[in-house]
Amino acid sequence: MTQPIRIDSLPVTLSNSDLFICSSSFEERCFKIARVFKGLQHFSIIFYSENEYQKIIENSLELEKLFADRNARVGLNTDLPFENGVKINSILDEVLSKGIYERIFIDTTTFTHETLLVIFRLLLFKKDKFKELHILYVGAEKYSTNEPEASKKWLSAGISSIRTVLGYPGVSSPARENHLIVLCGFESERTKSLIESLQFETISLAFGGEGKSIAQSHQEINYTRHSRLMDYYQNANKLDISLIDPFETKKEIDAQIAKFPTHNAVIAPMNNKLSTIGAALVSIDNPKVQIIYAKPIEYNVLGYSTPQADCYHYRII
């Protein structure tokens, strides 16, 4: 089983030739790893959503203070995915042109799924500009802290739009049936809205398996809500995936796709960022697989999460 590491042990692996990429959020989790990189990194890129919550903007300024003048703070608009892609590509080119970095570290924790996927894909296109690519993730000790009842806990609500993620277009044939794979999180109502908004002949609903989740309490909520979805969509396929190891997640999704070789495969990552990276690895290895993003209408800003003291660390390249 994959084990997390103490966040305060990270400096052992860092050097002044490293690049750190992170995202501001309304969550305290956006600071946990950034504080470790303070004063150790060569350069940092701080992304933030300028059209969402004021707290995100305020926290981006706090992150900027951590890195003094050795950073680029980049505002994105979550309603403008193409423009965001151009902006992300531009800043990566600018920073990477300064020389070959030993390592790039991405704190995946508080990015939107869409922004993380785009950054990850663009970095792999530019892998001649650095030697190693690492991802980091801080799990949540507790979710939906302002709601004591497990049945009422929520992280986000509604879907404002559904779109293909830049860099993961897939190859769709109208002669084939369609297979939707949803990496389900806490938001079962959002999952229903996604499924009902699209036309798919085959659906696979994935959840974090026993011993494959950040915490047992999270797994129990995920399992309960996944079971209700399976009862509601009785023809859906059940898929047990890892939420702590993106390489294992990739293998599990690959195996599920292989069960339906004549279908167009589409993945909707709606769980944590480690499983989202697993989905990215699937599509990068198999360009026929499309990834879509269901943009939430609202987040549980006041009680989204409290951070763990540990983090997960994987070397991708």
Backbone hydrogen bonds, N-H to C=O, Kabsch-Sander energy under -0.5 kcal/mol:
donor,donor_aa,acceptor,acceptor_aa,energy
5,I,311,C,-3.2
7,I,309,A,-2.0
9,S,6,R,-1.7
10,L,7,I,-1.7
12,V,9,S,-1.2
13,T,10,L,-2.4
14,L,11,P,-1.1
18,D,15,S,-1.2
19,L,103,R,-2.4
20,F,43,F,-2.4
21,I,105,F,-2.8
22,C,45,I,-2.5
24,S,47,F,-3.0
30,C,27,E,-1.2
31,F,28,E,-2.1
32,K,28,E,-0.6
32,K,29,R,-0.6
33,I,29,R,-0.5
35,R,31,F,-2.3
36,V,33,I,-0.9
37,F,33,I,-1.5
38,K,34,A,-0.9
40,L,37,F,-2.3
41,Q,37,F,-1.5
42,H,18,D,-2.2
43,F,18,D,-1.2
44,S,70,R,-1.4
45,I,20,F,-2.5
46,I,44,S,-0.5
46,I,72,A,-3.1
47,F,22,C,-2.5
47,F,45,I,-0.6
48,Y,74,V,-2.0
50,E,48,Y,-0.8
50,E,76,L,-2.7
51,N,76,L,-0.6
52,E,49,S,-0.7
56,I,53,Y,-1.1
57,I,53,Y,-1.1
58,E,54,Q,-2.5
59,N,55,K,-2.5
60,S,56,I,-1.7
61,L,57,I,-1.6
62,E,58,E,-1.5
63,L,59,N,-2.3
64,E,60,S,-2.0
65,K,61,L,-1.6
66,L,62,E,-1.2
67,F,63,L,-1.0
67,F,64,E,-0.6
68,A,65,K,-1.0
70,R,67,F,-2.7
72,A,44,S,-2.1
74,V,46,I,-3.3
74,V,72,A,-0.6
75,G,73,R,-0.5
76,L,48,Y,-2.9
78,T,76,L,-0.5
80,L,77,N,-2.4
84,N,80,L,-2.2
85,G,81,P,-2.1
86,V,82,F,-2.0
87,K,83,E,-2.2
88,I,84,N,-3.0
89,N,85,G,-2.4
90,S,86,V,-2.2
91,I,87,K,-2.3
92,L,88,I,-2.3
93,D,89,N,-2.3
94,E,90,S,-2.4
95,V,91,I,-2.5
96,L,92,L,-2.8
97,S,93,D,-1.4
98,K,95,V,-1.4
99,G,96,L,-1.3
101,Y,99,G,-0.5
101,Y,129,K,-1.4
102,E,17,S,-1.5
103,R,17,S,-0.6
104,I,132,E,-2.1
105,F,19,L,-3.1
106,I,134,H,-2.3
107,D,21,I,-2.9
107,D,105,F,-0.6
108,T,106,I,-1.2
108,T,136,L,-2.4
111,F,108,T,-1.1
116,L,112,T,-2.3
117,L,113,H,-2.2
118,V,114,E,-2.1
119,I,115,T,-2.5
120,F,116,L,-2.6
121,R,117,L,-2.3
122,L,118,V,-2.5
123,L,119,I,-2.4
124,L,120,F,-1.7
125,F,121,R,-1.5
126,K,122,L,-1.0
127,K,124,L,-0.9
129,K,126,K,-2.4
130,F,127,K,-0.9
131,K,101,Y,-1.7
132,E,102,E,-1.2
134,H,104,I,-3.3
135,I,314,Y,-2.8
136,L,106,I,-2.7
137,Y,312,Y,-1.8
139,G,137,Y,-0.6
141,E,306,T,-2.8
142,K,306,T,-1.1
144,S,304,Y,-2.1
145,T,303,G,-2.1
147,E,144,S,-1.9
152,K,149,E,-1.5
153,K,149,E,-0.6
153,K,150,A,-0.9
157,A,298,E,-2.6
160,S,295,K,-3.1
161,S,295,K,-0.8
163,R,293,Y,-2.2
165,V,291,I,-2.5
168,Y,165,V,-2.2
171,V,288,K,-1.9
176,R,173,S,-1.8
177,E,262,T,-0.6
179,H,264,N,-3.5
180,L,178,N,-0.5
180,L,202,T,-2.7
181,I,179,H,-0.5
181,I,266,V,-3.2
182,V,180,L,-0.6
182,V,204,S,-2.6
183,L,181,I,-0.6
183,L,268,A,-2.3
184,C,182,V,-1.3
184,C,206,A,-1.9
188,S,186,F,-1.8
191,T,187,E,-1.8
192,K,188,S,-2.2
193,S,189,E,-2.2
194,L,190,R,-2.4
195,I,191,T,-2.5
196,E,192,K,-2.6
197,S,193,S,-1.1
197,S,194,L,-0.6
198,L,194,L,-0.7
198,L,195,I,-0.8
200,F,198,L,-0.7
201,E,178,N,-0.6
202,T,178,N,-2.3
204,S,180,L,-3.0
205,L,237,N,-3.0
206,A,182,V,-3.1
206,A,204,S,-0.6
207,F,239,L,-2.2
209,G,207,F,-0.5
209,G,241,I,-2.0
212,K,209,G,-2.3
219,Q,215,A,-2.2
220,E,216,Q,-2.3
221,I,217,S,-1.6
222,N,218,H,-2.8
223,Y,219,Q,-2.9
224,T,220,E,-2.3
225,R,221,I,-2.4
226,H,222,N,-2.4
227,S,223,Y,-2.6
228,R,224,T,-1.6
229,L,225,R,-1.8
230,M,226,H,-2.4
231,D,227,S,-1.9
232,Y,228,R,-2.0
233,Y,229,L,-3.3
234,Q,232,Y,-0.9
236,A,233,Y,-2.0
237,N,203,I,-3.0
239,L,205,L,-2.1
241,I,207,F,-2.7
241,I,239,L,-0.6
243,L,212,K,-3.3
249,T,245,D,-2.4
250,K,246,P,-2.2
251,K,247,F,-1.7
252,E,248,E,-2.3
253,I,249,T,-2.5
254,D,250,K,-3.0
255,A,251,K,-2.2
256,Q,252,E,-1.6
257,I,253,I,-2.6
258,A,254,D,-2.1
259,K,255,A,-0.7
259,K,256,Q,-0.8
260,F,257,I,-1.7
263,H,260,F,-1.8
264,N,177,E,-3.0
266,V,179,H,-2.7
267,I,290,Q,-2.8
268,A,181,I,-2.9
270,M,183,L,-1.5
270,M,268,A,-0.7
276,T,272,N,-1.4
277,I,273,K,-2.1
278,G,274,L,-1.7
279,A,275,S,-2.0
280,A,276,T,-2.1
281,L,277,I,-2.4
282,V,278,G,-1.6
283,S,279,A,-2.1
284,I,280,A,-2.6
285,D,281,L,-2.0
286,N,282,V,-2.0
289,V,286,N,-2.5
290,Q,265,A,-2.3
291,I,168,Y,-2.0
292,I,267,I,-2.6
293,Y,163,R,-3.1
295,K,161,S,-2.2
295,K,293,Y,-0.8
297,I,157,A,-1.8
298,E,157,A,-1.9
300,N,155,L,-2.8
301,V,299,Y,-2.0
303,G,300,N,-0.7
304,Y,300,N,-0.7
306,T,142,K,-1.9
308,Q,139,G,-2.2
311,C,5,I,-2.9
312,Y,137,Y,-2.9
314,Y,135,I,-2.3
316,I,133,L,-3.2
316,I,314,Y,-0.6
317,I,133,L,-1.4
